Amino acid sequence: MLHKLVTAPMNVVVKVGEKVKEEVDKELYDLNTIQQKLIQLQMMYELEEIPEEVFKEKEEILLQRYEIAKLRELQQWEEMTKK
């Protein structure tokens, strides 16, 4: 009983940390999220809401994230097919 009282707060912290990591990964490496951000960025540029240099800088960052996300997806697929 005492063990549960001591470890319960830590379990909550761990679960919250896992949820935060999951949300961060989704924001950074979710292919659909990145594609939406690229579309949004393109629209902002076309509507002249942002200058070209800002567009290119942000586009490059998003494309790098997309590449990483695609690699992660392939790695996950490979792991699933090995099992």
PDB file of N, CA, C and O in Angstrom:
ATOM      1  N   MET A   1       0.827  -1.193   0.000  1.00  0.00           N
ATOM      2  CA  MET A   1       0.000   0.000   0.000  1.00  0.00           C
ATOM      3  C   MET A   1       0.874   1.261   0.000  1.00  0.00           C
ATOM      4  O   MET A   1       0.626   2.194  -0.763  1.00  0.00           O
ATOM      5  N   LEU A   2       1.871   1.279   0.838  1.00  0.00           N
ATOM      6  CA  LEU A   2       2.768   2.427   0.908  1.00  0.00           C
ATOM      7  C   LEU A   2       3.497   2.617  -0.417  1.00  0.00           C
ATOM      8  O   LEU A   2       3.732   3.742  -0.858  1.00  0.00           O
ATOM      9  N   HIS A   3       3.851   1.497  -1.043  1.00  0.00           N
ATOM     10  CA  HIS A   3       4.539   1.549  -2.334  1.00  0.00           C
ATOM     11  C   HIS A   3       3.672   2.291  -3.358  1.00  0.00           C
ATOM     12  O   HIS A   3       4.183   3.111  -4.121  1.00  0.00           O
ATOM     13  N   LYS A   4       2.376   2.012  -3.380  1.00  0.00           N
ATOM     14  CA  LYS A   4       1.461   2.670  -4.318  1.00  0.00           C
ATOM     15  C   LYS A   4       1.361   4.171  -4.034  1.00  0.00           C
ATOM     16  O   LYS A   4       1.299   4.979  -4.961  1.00  0.00           O
ATOM     17  N   LEU A   5       1.348   4.531  -2.780  1.00  0.00           N
ATOM     18  CA  LEU A   5       1.260   5.946  -2.416  1.00  0.00           C
ATOM     19  C   LEU A   5       2.501   6.715  -2.861  1.00  0.00           C
ATOM     20  O   LEU A   5       2.411   7.880  -3.248  1.00  0.00           O
ATOM     21  N   VAL A   6       3.640   6.067  -2.805  1.00  0.00           N
ATOM     22  CA  VAL A   6       4.894   6.705  -3.176  1.00  0.00           C
ATOM     23  C   VAL A   6       5.050   6.755  -4.695  1.00  0.00           C
ATOM     24  O   VAL A   6       5.487   7.770  -5.236  1.00  0.00           O
ATOM     25  N   THR A   7       4.701   5.678  -5.384  1.00  0.00           N
ATOM     26  CA  THR A   7       4.935   5.617  -6.829  1.00  0.00           C
ATOM     27  C   THR A   7       3.815   6.218  -7.657  1.00  0.00           C
ATOM     28  O   THR A   7       4.035   6.519  -8.830  1.00  0.00           O
ATOM     29  N   ALA A   8       2.634   6.406  -7.107  1.00  0.00           N
ATOM     30  CA  ALA A   8       1.506   6.943  -7.876  1.00  0.00           C
ATOM     31  C   ALA A   8       1.819   8.304  -8.494  1.00  0.00           C
ATOM     32  O   ALA A   8       1.551   8.500  -9.680  1.00  0.00           O
ATOM     33  N   PRO A   9       2.384   9.263  -7.729  1.00  0.00           N
ATOM     34  CA  PRO A   9       2.701  10.557  -8.362  1.00  0.00           C
ATOM     35  C   PRO A   9       3.711  10.419  -9.503  1.00  0.00           C
ATOM     36  O   PRO A   9       3.608  11.122 -10.508  1.00  0.00           O
ATOM     37  N   MET A  10       4.676   9.527  -9.353  1.00  0.00           N
ATOM     38  CA  MET A  10       5.659   9.320 -10.413  1.00  0.00           C
ATOM     39  C   MET A  10       5.010   8.726 -11.656  1.00  0.00           C
ATOM     40  O   MET A  10       5.359   9.092 -12.778  1.00  0.00           O
ATOM     41  N   ASN A  11       4.071   7.813 -11.457  1.00  0.00           N
ATOM     42  CA  ASN A  11       3.372   7.216 -12.594  1.00  0.00           C
ATOM     43  C   ASN A  11       2.597   8.270 -13.372  1.00  0.00           C
ATOM     44  O   ASN A  11       2.556   8.229 -14.602  1.00  0.00           O
ATOM     45  N   VAL A  12       1.990   9.204 -12.670  1.00  0.00           N
ATOM     46  CA  VAL A  12       1.253  10.283 -13.321  1.00  0.00           C
ATOM     47  C   VAL A  12       2.212  11.162 -14.118  1.00  0.00           C
ATOM     48  O   VAL A  12       1.911  11.534 -15.252  1.00  0.00           O
ATOM     49  N   VAL A  13       3.347  11.491 -13.544  1.00  0.00           N
ATOM     50  CA  VAL A  13       4.347  12.311 -14.230  1.00  0.00           C
ATOM     51  C   VAL A  13       4.846  11.598 -15.485  1.00  0.00           C
ATOM     52  O   VAL A  13       5.014  12.223 -16.532  1.00  0.00           O
ATOM     53  N   VAL A  14       5.081  10.299 -15.380  1.00  0.00           N
ATOM     54  CA  VAL A  14       5.551   9.530 -16.534  1.00  0.00           C
ATOM     55  C   VAL A  14       4.486   9.529 -17.629  1.00  0.00           C
ATOM     56  O   VAL A  14       4.806   9.720 -18.802  1.00  0.00           O
ATOM     57  N   LYS A  15       3.241   9.319 -17.261  1.00  0.00           N
ATOM     58  CA  LYS A  15       2.159   9.299 -18.253  1.00  0.00           C
ATOM     59  C   LYS A  15       1.997  10.660 -18.921  1.00  0.00           C
ATOM     60  O   LYS A  15       1.782  10.735 -20.131  1.00  0.00           O
ATOM     61  N   VAL A  16       2.098  11.723 -18.153  1.00  0.00           N
ATOM     62  CA  VAL A  16       2.007  13.070 -18.726  1.00  0.00           C
ATOM     63  C   VAL A  16       3.183  13.310 -19.673  1.00  0.00           C
ATOM     64  O   VAL A  16       3.006  13.865 -20.758  1.00  0.00           O
ATOM     65  N   GLY A  17       4.361  12.899 -19.269  1.00  0.00           N
ATOM     66  CA  GLY A  17       5.538  13.035 -20.118  1.00  0.00           C
ATOM     67  C   GLY A  17       5.393  12.269 -21.429  1.00  0.00           C
ATOM     68  O   GLY A  17       5.771  12.765 -22.490  1.00  0.00           O
ATOM     69  N   GLU A  18       4.847  11.066 -21.348  1.00  0.00           N
ATOM     70  CA  GLU A  18       4.626  10.270 -22.560  1.00  0.00           C
ATOM     71  C   GLU A  18       3.627  10.952 -23.489  1.00  0.00           C
ATOM     72  O   GLU A  18       3.803  10.954 -24.707  1.00  0.00           O
ATOM     73  N   LYS A  19       2.586  11.524 -22.912  1.00  0.00           N
ATOM     74  CA  LYS A  19       1.564  12.215 -23.715  1.00  0.00           C
ATOM     75  C   LYS A  19       2.159  13.459 -24.379  1.00  0.00           C
ATOM     76  O   LYS A  19       1.883  13.737 -25.546  1.00  0.00           O
ATOM     77  N   VAL A  20       2.966  14.195 -23.642  1.00  0.00           N
ATOM     78  CA  VAL A  20       3.612  15.392 -24.208  1.00  0.00           C
ATOM     79  C   VAL A  20       4.530  14.990 -25.355  1.00  0.00           C
ATOM     80  O   VAL A  20       4.523  15.626 -26.409  1.00  0.00           O
ATOM     81  N   LYS A  21       5.311  13.945 -25.159  1.00  0.00           N
ATOM     82  CA  LYS A  21       6.206  13.456 -26.227  1.00  0.00           C
ATOM     83  C   LYS A  21       5.405  13.044 -27.453  1.00  0.00           C
ATOM     84  O   LYS A  21       5.790  13.343 -28.583  1.00  0.00           O
ATOM     85  N   GLU A  22       4.303  12.365 -27.229  1.00  0.00           N
ATOM     86  CA  GLU A  22       3.444  11.932 -28.336  1.00  0.00           C
ATOM     87  C   GLU A  22       2.928  13.137 -29.133  1.00  0.00           C
ATOM     88  O   GLU A  22       2.931  13.121 -30.364  1.00  0.00           O
ATOM     89  N   GLU A  23       2.493  14.164 -28.431  1.00  0.00           N
ATOM     90  CA  GLU A  23       1.977  15.365 -29.097  1.00  0.00           C
ATOM     91  C   GLU A  23       3.088  16.116 -29.834  1.00  0.00           C
ATOM     92  O   GLU A  23       2.872  16.625 -30.934  1.00  0.00           O
ATOM     93  N   VAL A  24       4.259  16.185 -29.236  1.00  0.00           N
ATOM     94  CA  VAL A  24       5.396  16.850 -29.882  1.00  0.00           C
ATOM     95  C   VAL A  24       5.798  16.087 -31.142  1.00  0.00           C
ATOM     96  O   VAL A  24       6.041  16.689 -32.188  1.00  0.00           O
ATOM     97  N   ASP A  25       5.865  14.763 -31.037  1.00  0.00           N
ATOM     98  CA  ASP A  25       6.190  13.952 -32.209  1.00  0.00           C
ATOM     99  C   ASP A  25       5.157  14.151 -33.309  1.00  0.00           C
ATOM    100  O   ASP A  25       5.499  14.232 -34.489  1.00  0.00           O
ATOM    101  N   LYS A  26       3.899  14.227 -32.915  1.00  0.00           N
ATOM    102  CA  LYS A  26       2.847  14.437 -33.913  1.00  0.00           C
ATOM    103  C   LYS A  26       3.036  15.788 -34.603  1.00  0.00           C
ATOM    104  O   LYS A  26       2.921  15.890 -35.824  1.00  0.00           O
ATOM    105  N   GLU A  27       3.319  16.792 -33.834  1.00  0.00           N
ATOM    106  CA  GLU A  27       3.512  18.136 -34.394  1.00  0.00           C
ATOM    107  C   GLU A  27       4.745  18.193 -35.292  1.00  0.00           C
ATOM    108  O   GLU A  27       4.723  18.816 -36.353  1.00  0.00           O
ATOM    109  N   LEU A  28       5.807  17.544 -34.859  1.00  0.00           N
ATOM    110  CA  LEU A  28       7.054  17.626 -35.616  1.00  0.00           C
ATOM    111  C   LEU A  28       7.153  16.633 -36.764  1.00  0.00           C
ATOM    112  O   LEU A  28       7.736  16.945 -37.802  1.00  0.00           O
ATOM    113  N   TYR A  29       6.590  15.435 -36.592  1.00  0.00           N
ATOM    114  CA  TYR A  29       6.869  14.363 -37.540  1.00  0.00           C
ATOM    115  C   TYR A  29       5.636  13.719 -38.170  1.00  0.00           C
ATOM    116  O   TYR A  29       5.772  12.712 -38.865  1.00  0.00           O
ATOM    117  N   ASP A  30       4.458  14.257 -37.957  1.00  0.00           N
ATOM    118  CA  ASP A  30       3.271  13.717 -38.589  1.00  0.00           C
ATOM    119  C   ASP A  30       3.204  14.225 -40.031  1.00  0.00           C
ATOM    120  O   ASP A  30       3.177  15.432 -40.268  1.00  0.00           O
ATOM    121  N   LEU A  31       3.177  13.299 -40.990  1.00  0.00           N
ATOM    122  CA  LEU A  31       3.210  13.675 -42.401  1.00  0.00           C
ATOM    123  C   LEU A  31       2.040  14.579 -42.791  1.00  0.00           C
ATOM    124  O   LEU A  31       2.222  15.556 -43.517  1.00  0.00           O
ATOM    125  N   ASN A  32       0.851  14.254 -42.314  1.00  0.00           N
ATOM    126  CA  ASN A  32      -0.314  15.084 -42.644  1.00  0.00           C
ATOM    127  C   ASN A  32      -0.190  16.491 -42.080  1.00  0.00           C
ATOM    128  O   ASN A  32      -0.544  17.466 -42.744  1.00  0.00           O
ATOM    129  N   THR A  33       0.308  16.596 -40.867  1.00  0.00           N
ATOM    130  CA  THR A  33       0.496  17.912 -40.247  1.00  0.00           C
ATOM    131  C   THR A  33       1.502  18.736 -41.043  1.00  0.00           C
ATOM    132  O   THR A  33       1.283  19.922 -41.288  1.00  0.00           O
ATOM    133  N   ILE A  34       2.592  18.112 -41.441  1.00  0.00           N
ATOM    134  CA  ILE A  34       3.623  18.812 -42.199  1.00  0.00           C
ATOM    135  C   ILE A  34       3.073  19.244 -43.559  1.00  0.00           C
ATOM    136  O   ILE A  34       3.322  20.365 -44.004  1.00  0.00           O
ATOM    137  N   GLN A  35       2.330  18.361 -44.213  1.00  0.00           N
ATOM    138  CA  GLN A  35       1.743  18.714 -45.508  1.00  0.00           C
ATOM    139  C   GLN A  35       0.789  19.898 -45.371  1.00  0.00           C
ATOM    140  O   GLN A  35       0.788  20.801 -46.209  1.00  0.00           O
ATOM    141  N   GLN A  36      -0.010  19.892 -44.331  1.00  0.00           N
ATOM    142  CA  GLN A  36      -0.933  21.011 -44.093  1.00  0.00           C
ATOM    143  C   GLN A  36      -0.171  22.314 -43.876  1.00  0.00           C
ATOM    144  O   GLN A  36      -0.564  23.366 -44.380  1.00  0.00           O
ATOM    145  N   LYS A  37       0.911  22.235 -43.131  1.00  0.00           N
ATOM    146  CA  LYS A  37       1.716  23.429 -42.879  1.00  0.00           C
ATOM    147  C   LYS A  37       2.374  23.931 -44.163  1.00  0.00           C
ATOM    148  O   LYS A  37       2.498  25.140 -44.360  1.00  0.00           O
ATOM    149  N   LEU A  38       2.796  23.020 -45.034  1.00  0.00           N
ATOM    150  CA  LEU A  38       3.372  23.425 -46.314  1.00  0.00           C
ATOM    151  C   LEU A  38       2.329  24.122 -47.191  1.00  0.00           C
ATOM    152  O   LEU A  38       2.620  25.131 -47.833  1.00  0.00           O
ATOM    153  N   ILE A  39       1.130  23.582 -47.210  1.00  0.00           N
ATOM    154  CA  ILE A  39       0.043  24.205 -47.981  1.00  0.00           C
ATOM    155  C   ILE A  39      -0.272  25.589 -47.436  1.00  0.00           C
ATOM    156  O   ILE A  39      -0.420  26.551 -48.190  1.00  0.00           O
ATOM    157  N   GLN A  40      -0.370  25.674 -46.129  1.00  0.00           N
ATOM    158  CA  GLN A  40      -0.651  26.950 -45.474  1.00  0.00           C
ATOM    159  C   GLN A  40       0.446  27.970 -45.770  1.00  0.00           C
ATOM    160  O   GLN A  40       0.162  29.138 -46.037  1.00  0.00           O
ATOM    161  N   LEU A  41       1.679  27.530 -45.721  1.00  0.00           N
ATOM    162  CA  LEU A  41       2.815  28.397 -46.002  1.00  0.00           C
ATOM    163  C   LEU A  41       2.766  28.887 -47.448  1.00  0.00           C
ATOM    164  O   LEU A  41       2.992  30.066 -47.719  1.00  0.00           O
ATOM    165  N   GLN A  42       2.473  27.980 -48.365  1.00  0.00           N
ATOM    166  CA  GLN A  42       2.374  28.347 -49.776  1.00  0.00           C
ATOM    167  C   GLN A  42       1.279  29.390 -49.997  1.00  0.00           C
ATOM    168  O   GLN A  42       1.467  30.348 -50.747  1.00  0.00           O
ATOM    169  N   MET A  43       0.156  29.200 -49.350  1.00  0.00           N
ATOM    170  CA  MET A  43      -0.955  30.159 -49.476  1.00  0.00           C
ATOM    171  C   MET A  43      -0.556  31.528 -48.937  1.00  0.00           C
ATOM    172  O   MET A  43      -0.856  32.553 -49.549  1.00  0.00           O
ATOM    173  N   MET A  44       0.115  31.541 -47.801  1.00  0.00           N
ATOM    174  CA  MET A  44       0.551  32.806 -47.218  1.00  0.00           C
ATOM    175  C   MET A  44       1.494  33.540 -48.163  1.00  0.00           C
ATOM    176  O   MET A  44       1.425  34.761 -48.306  1.00  0.00           O
ATOM    177  N   TYR A  45       2.375  32.777 -48.805  1.00  0.00           N
ATOM    178  CA  TYR A  45       3.320  33.377 -49.741  1.00  0.00           C
ATOM    179  C   TYR A  45       2.589  33.915 -50.971  1.00  0.00           C
ATOM    180  O   TYR A  45       2.846  35.034 -51.414  1.00  0.00           O
ATOM    181  N   GLU A  46       1.689  33.121 -51.511  1.00  0.00           N
ATOM    182  CA  GLU A  46       0.957  33.538 -52.704  1.00  0.00           C
ATOM    183  C   GLU A  46       0.071  34.758 -52.449  1.00  0.00           C
ATOM    184  O   GLU A  46      -0.150  35.578 -53.341  1.00  0.00           O
ATOM    185  N   LEU A  47      -0.423  34.862 -51.234  1.00  0.00           N
ATOM    186  CA  LEU A  47      -1.248  36.018 -50.871  1.00  0.00           C
ATOM    187  C   LEU A  47      -0.396  37.203 -50.408  1.00  0.00           C
ATOM    188  O   LEU A  47      -0.914  38.231 -49.971  1.00  0.00           O
ATOM    189  N   GLU A  48       0.922  37.029 -50.517  1.00  0.00           N
ATOM    190  CA  GLU A  48       1.899  38.058 -50.149  1.00  0.00           C
ATOM    191  C   GLU A  48       1.803  38.474 -48.681  1.00  0.00           C
ATOM    192  O   GLU A  48       2.022  39.632 -48.326  1.00  0.00           O
ATOM    193  N   GLU A  49       1.472  37.505 -47.851  1.00  0.00           N
ATOM    194  CA  GLU A  49       1.431  37.752 -46.415  1.00  0.00           C
ATOM    195  C   GLU A  49       2.819  37.610 -45.790  1.00  0.00           C
ATOM    196  O   GLU A  49       3.082  38.137 -44.709  1.00  0.00           O
ATOM    197  N   ILE A  50       3.701  36.888 -46.487  1.00  0.00           N
ATOM    198  CA  ILE A  50       5.078  36.732 -46.028  1.00  0.00           C
ATOM    199  C   ILE A  50       6.013  36.960 -47.211  1.00  0.00           C
ATOM    200  O   ILE A  50       5.654  36.667 -48.351  1.00  0.00           O
ATOM    201  N   PRO A  51       7.202  37.479 -46.946  1.00  0.00           N
ATOM    202  CA  PRO A  51       8.165  37.681 -48.041  1.00  0.00           C
ATOM    203  C   PRO A  51       8.784  36.356 -48.493  1.00  0.00           C
ATOM    204  O   PRO A  51       8.703  35.343 -47.798  1.00  0.00           O
ATOM    205  N   GLU A  52       9.389  36.390 -49.647  1.00  0.00           N
ATOM    206  CA  GLU A  52       9.961  35.180 -50.241  1.00  0.00           C
ATOM    207  C   GLU A  52      11.024  34.541 -49.356  1.00  0.00           C
ATOM    208  O   GLU A  52      11.061  33.317 -49.225  1.00  0.00           O
ATOM    209  N   GLU A  53      11.887  35.348 -48.747  1.00  0.00           N
ATOM    210  CA  GLU A  53      12.952  34.772 -47.922  1.00  0.00           C
ATOM    211  C   GLU A  53      12.396  34.030 -46.704  1.00  0.00           C
ATOM    212  O   GLU A  53      12.935  32.998 -46.304  1.00  0.00           O
ATOM    213  N   VAL A  54      11.327  34.550 -46.122  1.00  0.00           N
ATOM    214  CA  VAL A  54      10.689  33.864 -44.990  1.00  0.00           C
ATOM    215  C   VAL A  54      10.058  32.563 -45.478  1.00  0.00           C
ATOM    216  O   VAL A  54      10.163  31.523 -44.829  1.00  0.00           O
ATOM    217  N   PHE A  55       9.406  32.643 -46.627  1.00  0.00           N
ATOM    218  CA  PHE A  55       8.795  31.455 -47.214  1.00  0.00           C
ATOM    219  C   PHE A  55       9.837  30.367 -47.440  1.00  0.00           C
ATOM    220  O   PHE A  55       9.637  29.222 -47.033  1.00  0.00           O
ATOM    221  N   LYS A  56      10.940  30.713 -48.081  1.00  0.00           N
ATOM    222  CA  LYS A  56      11.973  29.727 -48.386  1.00  0.00           C
ATOM    223  C   LYS A  56      12.576  29.121 -47.125  1.00  0.00           C
ATOM    224  O   LYS A  56      12.841  27.920 -47.069  1.00  0.00           O
ATOM    225  N   GLU A  57      12.789  29.957 -46.118  1.00  0.00           N
ATOM    226  CA  GLU A  57      13.371  29.483 -44.859  1.00  0.00           C
ATOM    227  C   GLU A  57      12.434  28.478 -44.182  1.00  0.00           C
ATOM    228  O   GLU A  57      12.860  27.399 -43.771  1.00  0.00           O
ATOM    229  N   LYS A  58      11.167  28.843 -44.074  1.00  0.00           N
ATOM    230  CA  LYS A  58      10.204  27.966 -43.408  1.00  0.00           C
ATOM    231  C   LYS A  58       9.927  26.720 -44.241  1.00  0.00           C
ATOM    232  O   LYS A  58       9.732  25.634 -43.696  1.00  0.00           O
ATOM    233  N   GLU A  59       9.912  26.878 -45.550  1.00  0.00           N
ATOM    234  CA  GLU A  59       9.695  25.735 -46.421  1.00  0.00           C
ATOM    235  C   GLU A  59      10.819  24.718 -46.252  1.00  0.00           C
ATOM    236  O   GLU A  59      10.563  23.516 -46.176  1.00  0.00           O
ATOM    237  N   GLU A  60      12.041  25.185 -46.195  1.00  0.00           N
ATOM    238  CA  GLU A  60      13.192  24.298 -46.024  1.00  0.00           C
ATOM    239  C   GLU A  60      13.081  23.512 -44.717  1.00  0.00           C
ATOM    240  O   GLU A  60      13.344  22.310 -44.692  1.00  0.00           O
ATOM    241  N   ILE A  61      12.700  24.177 -43.651  1.00  0.00           N
ATOM    242  CA  ILE A  61      12.536  23.510 -42.350  1.00  0.00           C
ATOM    243  C   ILE A  61      11.460  22.440 -42.438  1.00  0.00           C
ATOM    244  O   ILE A  61      11.649  21.319 -41.964  1.00  0.00           O
ATOM    245  N   LEU A  62      10.332  22.789 -43.046  1.00  0.00           N
ATOM    246  CA  LEU A  62       9.239  21.828 -43.169  1.00  0.00           C
ATOM    247  C   LEU A  62       9.618  20.646 -44.055  1.00  0.00           C
ATOM    248  O   LEU A  62       9.243  19.511 -43.763  1.00  0.00           O
ATOM    249  N   LEU A  63      10.349  20.897 -45.119  1.00  0.00           N
ATOM    250  CA  LEU A  63      10.776  19.815 -45.993  1.00  0.00           C
ATOM    251  C   LEU A  63      11.762  18.881 -45.286  1.00  0.00           C
ATOM    252  O   LEU A  63      11.737  17.671 -45.507  1.00  0.00           O
ATOM    253  N   GLN A  64      12.618  19.434 -44.448  1.00  0.00           N
ATOM    254  CA  GLN A  64      13.534  18.599 -43.662  1.00  0.00           C
ATOM    255  C   GLN A  64      12.738  17.733 -42.688  1.00  0.00           C
ATOM    256  O   GLN A  64      13.018  16.544 -42.535  1.00  0.00           O
ATOM    257  N   ARG A  65      11.751  18.332 -42.034  1.00  0.00           N
ATOM    258  CA  ARG A  65      10.907  17.569 -41.110  1.00  0.00           C
ATOM    259  C   ARG A  65      10.141  16.477 -41.854  1.00  0.00           C
ATOM    260  O   ARG A  65       9.962  15.374 -41.339  1.00  0.00           O
ATOM    261  N   TYR A  66       9.689  16.792 -43.073  1.00  0.00           N
ATOM    262  CA  TYR A  66       8.967  15.814 -43.882  1.00  0.00           C
ATOM    263  C   TYR A  66       9.871  14.622 -44.204  1.00  0.00           C
ATOM    264  O   TYR A  66       9.455  13.466 -44.117  1.00  0.00           O
ATOM    265  N   GLU A  67      11.098  14.924 -44.575  1.00  0.00           N
ATOM    266  CA  GLU A  67      12.049  13.860 -44.895  1.00  0.00           C
ATOM    267  C   GLU A  67      12.302  12.967 -43.682  1.00  0.00           C
ATOM    268  O   GLU A  67      12.326  11.742 -43.803  1.00  0.00           O
ATOM    269  N   ILE A  68      12.486  13.574 -42.526  1.00  0.00           N
ATOM    270  CA  ILE A  68      12.690  12.806 -41.295  1.00  0.00           C
ATOM    271  C   ILE A  68      11.455  11.969 -40.982  1.00  0.00           C
ATOM    272  O   ILE A  68      11.568  10.803 -40.605  1.00  0.00           O
ATOM    273  N   ALA A  69      10.286  12.563 -41.138  1.00  0.00           N
ATOM    274  CA  ALA A  69       9.039  11.848 -40.863  1.00  0.00           C
ATOM    275  C   ALA A  69       8.884  10.652 -41.788  1.00  0.00           C
ATOM    276  O   ALA A  69       8.452   9.581 -41.362  1.00  0.00           O
ATOM    277  N   LYS A  70       9.234  10.833 -43.042  1.00  0.00           N
ATOM    278  CA  LYS A  70       9.137   9.742 -44.010  1.00  0.00           C
ATOM    279  C   LYS A  70      10.105   8.611 -43.639  1.00  0.00           C
ATOM    280  O   LYS A  70       9.753   7.435 -43.728  1.00  0.00           O
ATOM    281  N   LEU A  71      11.316   8.970 -43.227  1.00  0.00           N
ATOM    282  CA  LEU A  71      12.286   7.961 -42.793  1.00  0.00           C
ATOM    283  C   LEU A  71      11.788   7.200 -41.559  1.00  0.00           C
ATOM    284  O   LEU A  71      11.922   5.980 -41.472  1.00  0.00           O
ATOM    285  N   ARG A  72      11.214   7.940 -40.613  1.00  0.00           N
ATOM    286  CA  ARG A  72      10.672   7.302 -39.412  1.00  0.00           C
ATOM    287  C   ARG A  72       9.550   6.344 -39.764  1.00  0.00           C
ATOM    288  O   ARG A  72       9.444   5.251 -39.207  1.00  0.00           O
ATOM    289  N   GLU A  73       8.711   6.778 -40.705  1.00  0.00           N
ATOM    290  CA  GLU A  73       7.606   5.929 -41.149  1.00  0.00           C
ATOM    291  C   GLU A  73       8.136   4.638 -41.776  1.00  0.00           C
ATOM    292  O   GLU A  73       7.619   3.554 -41.503  1.00  0.00           O
ATOM    293  N   LEU A  74       9.161   4.756 -42.611  1.00  0.00           N
ATOM    294  CA  LEU A  74       9.763   3.570 -43.233  1.00  0.00           C
ATOM    295  C   LEU A  74      10.386   2.645 -42.199  1.00  0.00           C
ATOM    296  O   LEU A  74      10.278   1.423 -42.305  1.00  0.00           O
ATOM    297  N   GLN A  75      11.042   3.231 -41.192  1.00  0.00           N
ATOM    298  CA  GLN A  75      11.638   2.416 -40.134  1.00  0.00           C
ATOM    299  C   GLN A  75      10.557   1.673 -39.352  1.00  0.00           C
ATOM    300  O   GLN A  75      10.719   0.498 -39.023  1.00  0.00           O
ATOM    301  N   GLN A  76       9.459   2.359 -39.058  1.00  0.00           N
ATOM    302  CA  GLN A  76       8.362   1.712 -38.341  1.00  0.00           C
ATOM    303  C   GLN A  76       7.767   0.584 -39.180  1.00  0.00           C
ATOM    304  O   GLN A  76       7.439  -0.482 -38.657  1.00  0.00           O
ATOM    305  N   TRP A  77       7.631   0.822 -40.468  1.00  0.00           N
ATOM    306  CA  TRP A  77       7.099  -0.196 -41.359  1.00  0.00           C
ATOM    307  C   TRP A  77       8.015  -1.424 -41.380  1.00  0.00           C
ATOM    308  O   TRP A  77       7.546  -2.560 -41.317  1.00  0.00           O
ATOM    309  N   GLU A  78       9.324  -1.181 -41.469  1.00  0.00           N
ATOM    310  CA  GLU A  78      10.284  -2.281 -41.463  1.00  0.00           C
ATOM    311  C   GLU A  78      10.214  -3.073 -40.164  1.00  0.00           C
ATOM    312  O   GLU A  78      10.282  -4.302 -40.180  1.00  0.00           O
ATOM    313  N   GLU A  79      10.078  -2.374 -39.035  1.00  0.00           N
ATOM    314  CA  GLU A  79       9.983  -3.051 -37.743  1.00  0.00           C
ATOM    315  C   GLU A  79       8.730  -3.894 -37.674  1.00  0.00           C
ATOM    316  O   GLU A  79       8.755  -5.003 -37.141  1.00  0.00           O
ATOM    317  N   MET A  80       7.630  -3.379 -38.208  1.00  0.00           N
ATOM    318  CA  MET A  80       6.365  -4.118 -38.172  1.00  0.00           C
ATOM    319  C   MET A  80       6.431  -5.365 -39.047  1.00  0.00           C
ATOM    320  O   MET A  80       5.874  -6.405 -38.696  1.00  0.00           O
ATOM    321  N   THR A  81       7.105  -5.262 -40.174  1.00  0.00           N
ATOM    322  CA  THR A  81       7.171  -6.405 -41.094  1.00  0.00           C
ATOM    323  C   THR A  81       8.140  -7.482 -40.604  1.00  0.00           C
ATOM    324  O   THR A  81       8.038  -8.636 -41.019  1.00  0.00           O
ATOM    325  N   LYS A  82       9.073  -7.120 -39.732  1.00  0.00           N
ATOM    326  CA  LYS A  82      10.013  -8.090 -39.179  1.00  0.00           C
ATOM    327  C   LYS A  82       9.330  -8.985 -38.138  1.00  0.00           C
ATOM    328  O   LYS A  82       9.742 -10.127 -37.931  1.00  0.00           O
ATOM    329  N   LYS A  83       8.303  -8.469 -37.495  1.00  0.00           N
ATOM    330  CA  LYS A  83       7.639  -9.216 -36.404  1.00  0.00           C
ATOM    331  C   LYS A  83       6.762 -10.276 -36.921  1.00  0.00           C
ATOM    332  O   LYS A  83       6.134 -10.993 -36.142  1.00  0.00           O
TER     333      LYS A  83
END
